[in-house]
Amino acid sequence: MANFFTVGKYRSHNRRDHRFEVPRLNIVLAGKHFETYDWSLGGFRIQDFKGRPPVGNVLTVTELSYPPAHHCKVNCKATVTRVILGRNQVAFSFQELDEDAFNFLEAASLQRLSILSNSV
């Protein structure tokens, strides 16, 4: 019997880490500033940019931040995993997170709960 799987917009994501939209995370990637669409301990999604490397290339993330004044200098590697042409977006997965980045993202995920509870 053949095995089938769904592709396209009906296929669910097979990710270990659920992605968050809040707080809006800002990153410095390869020396350029971006605001994420969503993020997790596993990766992030940003707007496409001029000079974007192809899928599989590795870039360095040097700073993470979110409003109002939370920021952290980091040294992490992120791999281009997908280019979403119809939405003009690029998805990255963290290849490695340093301790500061891990702690920052954990704190941001807890901050998310506070933001969501205040918006209700």
NORZI-V300291 format. One record per residue. N is the residue number from 1. SS is DSSP state (alpha for helix, beta for strand, coil for the rest). OMEGA is omega as a letter, one per 30 degrees, with the letter a starting at -180 (NA if undefined). BURIAL is # if it has 9 or more other ideal C-beta (glycine too) atoms within 8 Angstrom, else .. Layout:
# NORZI-V300291
N;SS;OMEGA;BURIAL  N;SS;OMEGA;BURIAL
This chain:
# NORZI-V300291
1;coil;a;.  2;coil;l;.  3;coil;l;.  4;coil;l;.  5;coil;a;.  6;coil;l;.  7;coil;l;.  8;alpha;a;.  9;alpha;a;.  10;alpha;a;.  11;coil;l;.  12;coil;l;.  13;coil;l;.  14;coil;a;.  15;coil;l;.  16;coil;a;.  17;coil;l;.  18;coil;a;.  19;coil;a;#  20;beta;l;#  21;coil;l;.  22;coil;f;.  23;coil;l;#  24;coil;a;#  25;coil;l;#  26;beta;a;#  27;beta;l;#  28;beta;a;#  29;beta;a;#  30;coil;l;.  31;coil;a;.  32;beta;a;.  33;beta;l;.  34;beta;l;#  35;beta;a;.  36;coil;l;#  37;coil;l;.  38;beta;a;#  39;beta;l;#  40;coil;l;#  41;coil;a;#  42;coil;a;#  43;beta;a;#  44;beta;l;#  45;beta;a;#  46;beta;l;#  47;beta;l;#  48;coil;a;.  49;coil;l;#  50;coil;l;.  51;coil;l;.  52;coil;l;#  53;coil;a;.  54;coil;l;.  55;coil;l;.  56;coil;l;.  57;coil;a;.  58;beta;l;.  59;beta;a;#  60;beta;l;#  61;beta;a;#  62;beta;l;#  63;beta;l;#  64;beta;l;#  65;beta;l;#  66;beta;a;#  67;coil;g;.  68;coil;a;.  69;coil;l;.  70;beta;l;#  71;beta;a;.  72;beta;l;#  73;beta;a;.  74;beta;l;#  75;beta;a;.  76;beta;l;#  77;beta;l;#  78;beta;a;#  79;beta;l;#  80;beta;a;#  81;beta;a;.  82;beta;l;.  83;beta;a;#  84;beta;a;#  85;alpha;a;.  86;alpha;a;.  87;alpha;a;.  88;coil;a;.  89;beta;l;#  90;beta;l;#  91;beta;l;#  92;beta;l;#  93;beta;l;#  94;beta;l;#  95;beta;l;.  96;beta;l;.  97;coil;l;#  98;coil;a;#  99;alpha;l;.  100;alpha;l;#  101;alpha;l;#  102;alpha;l;#  103;alpha;l;#  104;alpha;a;#  105;alpha;l;#  106;alpha;l;#  107;alpha;l;#  108;alpha;l;#  109;alpha;l;#  110;alpha;l;.  111;alpha;l;#  112;alpha;l;#  113;alpha;l;.  114;alpha;l;.  115;alpha;a;#  116;alpha;l;#  117;alpha;l;.  118;alpha;a;.  119;coil;a;.  120;coil;NA;.
